[in-house]
Amino acid sequence: MKIRLRNFVTESPAAPSLSAAAHFSAKLGFETDCWDVHATEELEDRGFVLLDVRSKAAFTQGHLPGALNIPSGELSETRLGEFPADTLFVTYCAGPHCNGSTRAALRLAELGRPVKEMIGGTTGWVDEGFSLVTE
């Protein structure tokens, strides 16, 4: 006798294409990934500030090339004062097990700053085969 298992993939039908397009388009407005950030390293102007929101100690042990370290708890209008109001920030932290980049992105949004979160963090960066920088 063959056991009939539930198919959780098809149990809920896929959203209509127009709804799916709106959803995924919006998602890209909130997130970027390691590969896309890496692809900007050679550009004269990246178009964003890469923000490592981990502790200074974690940043020193290894961070993404070109990243600025401002721990999420230190994000304030005063600390961001050197950047024009329309500066896009891309936040990252340790990886998928860490919500520091999400907290930082929320804080930046509350301060009225454009922001995206880099999914994967340093863990994703290394998983893609990219190197971290130490200083």
Residue frames as qw, qx, qy, qz and C-alpha x, y, z in Angstrom:
[[0.000, 0.889, 0.459, 0.000, 0.00, 0.00, 0.00],
 [0.419, 0.368, -0.001, 0.830, 1.39, 3.37, -1.04],
 [0.250, -0.647, -0.453, 0.560, 1.26, 6.10, 1.60],
 [0.242, 0.772, 0.317, 0.496, -0.08, 9.41, 0.32],
 [0.440, -0.367, -0.245, 0.782, 2.01, 12.28, 1.68],
 [0.139, 0.919, 0.279, -0.241, 0.99, 15.93, 1.57],
 [0.578, 0.336, 0.183, 0.721, 2.65, 18.13, -1.00],
 [0.238, -0.746, -0.292, 0.549, 3.27, 21.39, 0.83],
 [0.223, -0.202, 0.384, 0.873, 4.62, 23.02, -2.33],
 [0.134, -0.222, -0.641, -0.723, 1.46, 22.63, -4.36],
 [0.151, -0.521, -0.793, 0.279, -1.08, 22.60, -1.53],
 [0.064, 0.787, 0.215, -0.575, -1.37, 26.39, -1.73],
 [0.650, 0.612, 0.328, 0.307, -1.63, 27.56, -5.31],
 [0.463, -0.030, 0.082, 0.882, 0.92, 30.01, -6.67],
 [0.102, 0.669, 0.260, -0.688, -0.12, 33.64, -6.64],
 [0.589, 0.754, 0.288, 0.048, -1.36, 35.17, -9.87],
 [0.699, 0.248, 0.080, 0.666, 1.54, 36.41, -12.02],
 [0.057, 0.770, 0.046, 0.634, 0.75, 40.10, -11.51],
 [0.636, -0.750, 0.046, -0.176, 0.68, 39.65, -7.74],
 [0.894, -0.188, 0.083, 0.398, 3.90, 37.64, -7.83],
 [0.517, 0.507, 0.060, 0.687, 5.60, 40.33, -9.93],
 [0.225, -0.836, 0.015, -0.501, 4.53, 43.04, -7.47],
 [0.815, -0.576, 0.056, 0.021, 5.76, 40.97, -4.52],
 [0.849, -0.042, 0.111, 0.515, 9.16, 40.12, -5.95],
 [0.326, 0.671, 0.058, 0.663, 9.69, 43.63, -7.28],
 [0.420, -0.833, 0.054, -0.355, 8.97, 45.03, -3.82],
 [0.896, -0.388, 0.056, 0.211, 11.28, 42.47, -2.22],
 [0.707, 0.275, 0.055, 0.650, 14.18, 43.69, -4.38],
 [0.010, -0.813, -0.013, -0.582, 13.48, 47.18, -3.08],
 [0.650, -0.717, 0.141, -0.210, 14.24, 45.94, 0.44],
 [0.819, -0.366, 0.400, 0.190, 17.08, 43.46, -0.17],
 [0.511, 0.700, -0.483, -0.124, 20.22, 42.84, -2.14],
 [0.978, -0.193, 0.036, 0.075, 22.62, 39.92, -2.01],
 [0.601, -0.572, 0.361, 0.427, 26.32, 39.23, -1.65],
 [0.626, 0.234, 0.520, 0.532, 26.87, 38.65, -5.35],
 [0.221, 0.860, 0.320, 0.330, 25.31, 41.97, -6.35],
 [0.346, -0.921, 0.119, 0.130, 27.28, 43.89, -3.71],
 [0.692, -0.309, 0.449, 0.473, 30.49, 42.16, -4.79],
 [0.555, 0.514, 0.469, 0.456, 29.83, 43.14, -8.41],
 [0.045, 0.978, 0.137, 0.151, 30.02, 46.83, -7.39],
 [0.685, -0.562, 0.098, 0.454, 33.56, 46.67, -6.01],
 [0.550, 0.030, 0.369, 0.749, 35.17, 47.81, -9.26],
 [0.139, 0.828, 0.427, 0.334, 32.74, 50.67, -9.89],
 [0.275, 0.357, -0.188, 0.873, 34.01, 54.19, -9.43],
 [0.367, -0.211, 0.310, -0.851, 30.83, 55.03, -7.52],
 [0.024, -0.133, -0.986, 0.102, 29.03, 52.13, -5.89],
 [0.349, -0.416, -0.414, -0.731, 25.93, 54.22, -5.40],
 [0.724, -0.599, -0.252, -0.230, 25.59, 53.22, -1.74],
 [0.101, -0.637, 0.648, -0.406, 27.39, 53.10, 1.59],
 [0.763, -0.068, -0.642, -0.017, 28.08, 49.54, 2.71],
 [0.348, -0.623, 0.356, -0.603, 27.40, 49.46, 6.44],
 [0.583, -0.024, -0.784, 0.213, 28.73, 46.71, 8.70],
 [0.464, -0.635, 0.007, -0.617, 26.56, 46.96, 11.81],
 [0.856, -0.241, -0.415, 0.191, 28.40, 44.37, 13.90],
 [0.551, -0.794, 0.027, 0.256, 30.65, 45.21, 16.86],
 [0.173, 0.883, -0.428, -0.083, 33.99, 46.89, 16.29],
 [0.474, -0.431, 0.767, 0.041, 35.71, 43.65, 17.37],
 [0.737, 0.323, 0.594, 0.014, 33.82, 41.57, 14.80],
 [0.474, 0.876, -0.016, -0.083, 34.52, 44.19, 12.11],
 [0.099, -0.796, 0.589, 0.093, 38.25, 44.09, 12.90],
 [0.631, -0.175, 0.754, 0.043, 38.31, 40.29, 12.61],
 [0.254, 0.086, 0.769, 0.580, 36.98, 40.48, 9.05],
 [0.349, 0.633, 0.362, -0.588, 34.60, 42.63, 7.02],
 [0.646, 0.601, 0.423, 0.206, 33.54, 43.27, 3.44],
 [0.467, 0.028, 0.182, 0.865, 35.85, 45.43, 1.31],
 [0.000, 0.380, 0.246, 0.892, 34.82, 49.08, 1.42],
 [0.458, -0.652, -0.594, -0.115, 32.52, 48.66, 4.42],
 [0.073, -0.535, 0.312, -0.782, 32.08, 51.30, 7.08],
 [0.443, -0.272, -0.816, 0.253, 31.53, 50.07, 10.64],
 [0.311, -0.322, 0.228, -0.864, 28.74, 51.64, 12.64],
 [0.062, -0.157, -0.959, 0.228, 27.29, 49.15, 15.13],
 [0.184, -0.561, -0.663, -0.460, 23.49, 49.14, 14.93],
 [0.410, -0.708, -0.490, 0.302, 23.14, 50.58, 18.45],
 [0.340, -0.443, 0.031, 0.829, 25.16, 53.63, 17.41],
 [0.199, 0.419, 0.577, 0.673, 23.06, 54.61, 14.41],
 [0.053, -0.737, -0.427, 0.521, 21.78, 58.14, 14.88],
 [0.389, 0.888, 0.208, 0.130, 21.12, 61.23, 12.83],
 [0.223, -0.903, 0.335, 0.152, 24.25, 62.77, 14.34],
 [0.622, -0.307, 0.654, 0.302, 26.40, 59.77, 13.38],
 [0.584, 0.436, 0.605, 0.321, 24.98, 59.85, 9.84],
 [0.057, 0.893, 0.140, -0.424, 25.33, 63.61, 9.52],
 [0.223, -0.526, 0.541, 0.617, 28.24, 63.42, 7.09],
 [0.250, 0.181, 0.854, 0.420, 26.06, 61.69, 4.50],
 [0.307, -0.029, -0.240, -0.920, 23.51, 63.50, 2.30],
 [0.599, 0.046, 0.489, -0.633, 19.90, 62.63, 3.15],
 [0.835, 0.363, -0.101, -0.402, 19.44, 60.66, -0.09],
 [0.110, 0.520, -0.847, -0.007, 22.45, 58.37, 0.51],
 [0.906, -0.068, -0.293, -0.298, 21.51, 54.72, 0.09],
 [0.289, -0.543, 0.749, -0.246, 22.80, 52.46, 2.86],
 [0.829, 0.058, -0.522, -0.193, 23.23, 48.70, 2.52],
 [0.498, -0.594, 0.510, -0.373, 23.37, 46.99, 5.91],
 [0.813, 0.108, -0.571, -0.038, 24.88, 43.62, 6.76],
 [0.562, -0.633, 0.446, -0.289, 25.79, 41.64, 9.86],
 [0.373, -0.404, 0.834, 0.041, 27.10, 38.14, 10.58],
 [0.133, 0.038, -0.893, -0.428, 24.60, 36.19, 8.50],
 [0.489, -0.331, -0.571, -0.570, 21.20, 34.57, 8.37],
 [0.579, -0.414, -0.657, 0.250, 21.33, 33.72, 12.07],
 [0.286, -0.294, -0.260, 0.874, 21.72, 37.41, 12.99],
 [0.139, 0.803, 0.555, 0.170, 19.08, 40.14, 12.81],
 [0.351, -0.565, -0.048, 0.745, 21.44, 43.06, 13.41],
 [0.151, 0.011, 0.486, 0.861, 21.24, 44.17, 9.78],
 [0.155, -0.612, -0.696, -0.343, 17.44, 44.08, 9.94],
 [0.357, -0.754, -0.383, 0.396, 17.45, 46.19, 13.12],
 [0.312, -0.382, 0.189, 0.849, 19.88, 48.63, 11.53],
 [0.061, 0.283, 0.637, 0.714, 17.81, 48.83, 8.35],
 [0.239, -0.747, -0.619, -0.054, 14.73, 49.56, 10.44],
 [0.372, -0.671, -0.169, 0.619, 16.58, 52.28, 12.33],
 [0.236, -0.134, 0.402, 0.874, 17.81, 53.87, 9.10],
 [0.063, -0.503, -0.692, -0.514, 14.29, 53.79, 7.67],
 [0.318, -0.779, -0.495, 0.215, 12.96, 55.41, 10.85],
 [0.327, -0.565, 0.068, 0.755, 15.57, 58.14, 10.36],
 [0.491, 0.779, 0.124, -0.369, 14.20, 58.68, 6.85],
 [0.079, -0.617, 0.670, 0.405, 17.24, 57.17, 5.11],
 [0.824, 0.336, -0.313, -0.333, 17.08, 54.97, 1.99],
 [0.353, -0.485, 0.790, -0.132, 18.19, 51.46, 2.93],
 [0.866, 0.152, -0.400, -0.260, 18.50, 47.89, 1.72],
 [0.684, -0.505, 0.517, -0.102, 19.63, 44.83, 3.62],
 [0.428, 0.485, -0.738, -0.189, 22.29, 42.53, 2.20],
 [0.931, -0.207, 0.073, -0.292, 20.98, 39.03, 2.80],
 [0.909, 0.194, -0.290, 0.230, 23.52, 36.45, 3.86],
 [0.428, -0.879, 0.211, 0.025, 25.86, 38.76, 5.78],
 [0.029, -0.714, 0.692, 0.107, 29.50, 37.80, 6.18],
 [0.632, -0.060, 0.770, -0.057, 28.53, 34.11, 6.21],
 [0.701, 0.618, 0.344, -0.088, 26.92, 34.43, 2.78],
 [0.225, 0.896, -0.352, -0.150, 29.86, 36.50, 1.54],
 [0.263, -0.517, 0.812, 0.066, 32.35, 33.78, 2.46],
 [0.693, 0.209, 0.681, -0.112, 30.00, 31.05, 1.15],
 [0.614, 0.772, 0.086, -0.140, 30.09, 32.78, -2.24],
 [0.848, 0.138, 0.068, 0.508, 33.89, 32.48, -2.21],
 [0.175, 0.855, -0.050, 0.486, 34.59, 36.16, -1.53],
 [0.599, -0.003, -0.483, 0.638, 37.30, 37.27, 0.90],
 [0.353, -0.898, -0.259, 0.049, 36.92, 39.36, 4.00],
 [0.365, 0.665, -0.263, 0.596, 39.30, 42.22, 4.77],
 [0.657, -0.596, -0.326, 0.327, 41.12, 42.61, 8.09],
 [0.215, 0.807, -0.123, 0.536, 42.63, 45.81, 9.37]]
